[in-house]
Amino acid sequence: MKKEEVLRLKKAIESDRISMTAEGLDVILADVQAVLSDYFYITKKPTLEIKTQGDGYLVEIKVLAETLKTFAKIS
């Protein structure tokens, strides 16, 4: 097997490993929204994108917020 074919197969396997069901993504997004809503007034549901990068993953979370909430550090 050529090196390019091995790399393509490896990427395909990695993509399958990070494949999630819509329900799994919804659970993560609900948790993220719950945490961020402690700090921001969220105006749009967060989005989540997971990509392989090197030996790990790049996880991008985007959320639209109206403004920052007032909060204080708990000692």
CNS distance restraints for C-alpha pairs under 8 A (distance, minus, plus):
assign (resid   1 and name CA) (resid   5 and name CA) 6.37 0.50 0.50
assign (resid   1 and name CA) (resid   6 and name CA) 6.66 0.50 0.50
assign (resid   2 and name CA) (resid   6 and name CA) 6.35 0.50 0.50
assign (resid   3 and name CA) (resid   7 and name CA) 6.25 0.50 0.50
assign (resid   4 and name CA) (resid   8 and name CA) 6.15 0.50 0.50
assign (resid   5 and name CA) (resid   9 and name CA) 6.08 0.50 0.50
assign (resid   6 and name CA) (resid  10 and name CA) 6.05 0.50 0.50
assign (resid   7 and name CA) (resid  11 and name CA) 6.21 0.50 0.50
assign (resid   8 and name CA) (resid  12 and name CA) 6.22 0.50 0.50
assign (resid   9 and name CA) (resid  13 and name CA) 6.22 0.50 0.50
assign (resid  10 and name CA) (resid  14 and name CA) 6.20 0.50 0.50
assign (resid  11 and name CA) (resid  15 and name CA) 6.06 0.50 0.50
assign (resid  11 and name CA) (resid  52 and name CA) 7.95 0.50 0.50
assign (resid  12 and name CA) (resid  16 and name CA) 6.29 0.50 0.50
assign (resid  13 and name CA) (resid  17 and name CA) 6.32 0.50 0.50
assign (resid  14 and name CA) (resid  18 and name CA) 6.49 0.50 0.50
assign (resid  14 and name CA) (resid  52 and name CA) 7.11 0.50 0.50
assign (resid  15 and name CA) (resid  19 and name CA) 6.18 0.50 0.50
assign (resid  15 and name CA) (resid  51 and name CA) 7.86 0.50 0.50
assign (resid  15 and name CA) (resid  52 and name CA) 7.23 0.50 0.50
assign (resid  18 and name CA) (resid  50 and name CA) 7.52 0.50 0.50
assign (resid  20 and name CA) (resid  24 and name CA) 5.88 0.50 0.50
assign (resid  20 and name CA) (resid  25 and name CA) 6.54 0.50 0.50
assign (resid  21 and name CA) (resid  25 and name CA) 6.47 0.50 0.50
assign (resid  22 and name CA) (resid  26 and name CA) 6.12 0.50 0.50
assign (resid  23 and name CA) (resid  27 and name CA) 6.29 0.50 0.50
assign (resid  24 and name CA) (resid  28 and name CA) 6.49 0.50 0.50
assign (resid  25 and name CA) (resid  29 and name CA) 6.10 0.50 0.50
assign (resid  25 and name CA) (resid  48 and name CA) 7.60 0.50 0.50
assign (resid  26 and name CA) (resid  30 and name CA) 5.98 0.50 0.50
assign (resid  27 and name CA) (resid  31 and name CA) 6.34 0.50 0.50
assign (resid  28 and name CA) (resid  32 and name CA) 6.20 0.50 0.50
assign (resid  29 and name CA) (resid  33 and name CA) 5.98 0.50 0.50
assign (resid  29 and name CA) (resid  46 and name CA) 6.34 0.50 0.50
assign (resid  29 and name CA) (resid  47 and name CA) 7.13 0.50 0.50
assign (resid  29 and name CA) (resid  48 and name CA) 7.10 0.50 0.50
assign (resid  30 and name CA) (resid  34 and name CA) 6.10 0.50 0.50
assign (resid  31 and name CA) (resid  35 and name CA) 6.35 0.50 0.50
assign (resid  32 and name CA) (resid  36 and name CA) 6.10 0.50 0.50
assign (resid  32 and name CA) (resid  46 and name CA) 7.65 0.50 0.50
assign (resid  33 and name CA) (resid  37 and name CA) 5.79 0.50 0.50
assign (resid  33 and name CA) (resid  42 and name CA) 7.94 0.50 0.50
assign (resid  33 and name CA) (resid  45 and name CA) 7.30 0.50 0.50
assign (resid  33 and name CA) (resid  46 and name CA) 6.61 0.50 0.50
assign (resid  34 and name CA) (resid  38 and name CA) 6.91 0.50 0.50
assign (resid  35 and name CA) (resid  39 and name CA) 7.56 0.50 0.50
assign (resid  36 and name CA) (resid  40 and name CA) 5.96 0.50 0.50
assign (resid  36 and name CA) (resid  42 and name CA) 7.79 0.50 0.50
assign (resid  37 and name CA) (resid  41 and name CA) 5.97 0.50 0.50
assign (resid  37 and name CA) (resid  42 and name CA) 6.19 0.50 0.50
assign (resid  38 and name CA) (resid  69 and name CA) 7.39 0.50 0.50
assign (resid  39 and name CA) (resid  68 and name CA) 5.97 0.50 0.50
assign (resid  39 and name CA) (resid  69 and name CA) 5.10 0.50 0.50
assign (resid  39 and name CA) (resid  70 and name CA) 7.32 0.50 0.50
assign (resid  39 and name CA) (resid  71 and name CA) 7.10 0.50 0.50
assign (resid  40 and name CA) (resid  65 and name CA) 6.04 0.50 0.50
assign (resid  40 and name CA) (resid  66 and name CA) 7.24 0.50 0.50
assign (resid  40 and name CA) (resid  67 and name CA) 5.81 0.50 0.50
assign (resid  40 and name CA) (resid  68 and name CA) 4.47 0.50 0.50
assign (resid  40 and name CA) (resid  69 and name CA) 5.16 0.50 0.50
assign (resid  41 and name CA) (resid  65 and name CA) 5.43 0.50 0.50
assign (resid  41 and name CA) (resid  66 and name CA) 5.42 0.50 0.50
assign (resid  41 and name CA) (resid  67 and name CA) 5.52 0.50 0.50
assign (resid  41 and name CA) (resid  68 and name CA) 6.37 0.50 0.50
assign (resid  41 and name CA) (resid  69 and name CA) 6.67 0.50 0.50
assign (resid  42 and name CA) (resid  63 and name CA) 7.22 0.50 0.50
assign (resid  42 and name CA) (resid  64 and name CA) 6.00 0.50 0.50
assign (resid  42 and name CA) (resid  65 and name CA) 4.14 0.50 0.50
assign (resid  42 and name CA) (resid  66 and name CA) 6.04 0.50 0.50
assign (resid  42 and name CA) (resid  67 and name CA) 7.77 0.50 0.50
assign (resid  43 and name CA) (resid  64 and name CA) 5.71 0.50 0.50
assign (resid  43 and name CA) (resid  65 and name CA) 5.19 0.50 0.50
assign (resid  43 and name CA) (resid  66 and name CA) 5.99 0.50 0.50
assign (resid  44 and name CA) (resid  63 and name CA) 6.39 0.50 0.50
assign (resid  44 and name CA) (resid  64 and name CA) 5.32 0.50 0.50
assign (resid  44 and name CA) (resid  65 and name CA) 7.04 0.50 0.50
assign (resid  45 and name CA) (resid  63 and name CA) 6.40 0.50 0.50
assign (resid  45 and name CA) (resid  64 and name CA) 7.47 0.50 0.50
assign (resid  46 and name CA) (resid  61 and name CA) 6.61 0.50 0.50
assign (resid  46 and name CA) (resid  62 and name CA) 5.41 0.50 0.50
assign (resid  46 and name CA) (resid  63 and name CA) 4.30 0.50 0.50
assign (resid  46 and name CA) (resid  64 and name CA) 7.19 0.50 0.50
assign (resid  47 and name CA) (resid  61 and name CA) 5.63 0.50 0.50
assign (resid  47 and name CA) (resid  62 and name CA) 5.22 0.50 0.50
assign (resid  47 and name CA) (resid  63 and name CA) 6.50 0.50 0.50
assign (resid  48 and name CA) (resid  59 and name CA) 7.19 0.50 0.50
assign (resid  48 and name CA) (resid  60 and name CA) 5.73 0.50 0.50
assign (resid  48 and name CA) (resid  61 and name CA) 4.70 0.50 0.50
assign (resid  48 and name CA) (resid  62 and name CA) 6.65 0.50 0.50
assign (resid  49 and name CA) (resid  59 and name CA) 5.84 0.50 0.50
assign (resid  49 and name CA) (resid  60 and name CA) 5.14 0.50 0.50
assign (resid  49 and name CA) (resid  61 and name CA) 6.62 0.50 0.50
assign (resid  50 and name CA) (resid  57 and name CA) 6.58 0.50 0.50
assign (resid  50 and name CA) (resid  58 and name CA) 5.75 0.50 0.50
assign (resid  50 and name CA) (resid  59 and name CA) 4.65 0.50 0.50
assign (resid  50 and name CA) (resid  60 and name CA) 6.46 0.50 0.50
assign (resid  51 and name CA) (resid  57 and name CA) 5.50 0.50 0.50
assign (resid  51 and name CA) (resid  58 and name CA) 5.14 0.50 0.50
assign (resid  51 and name CA) (resid  59 and name CA) 6.58 0.50 0.50
assign (resid  52 and name CA) (resid  56 and name CA) 5.95 0.50 0.50
assign (resid  52 and name CA) (resid  57 and name CA) 4.37 0.50 0.50
assign (resid  52 and name CA) (resid  58 and name CA) 6.04 0.50 0.50
assign (resid  53 and name CA) (resid  57 and name CA) 5.03 0.50 0.50
assign (resid  53 and name CA) (resid  58 and name CA) 5.88 0.50 0.50
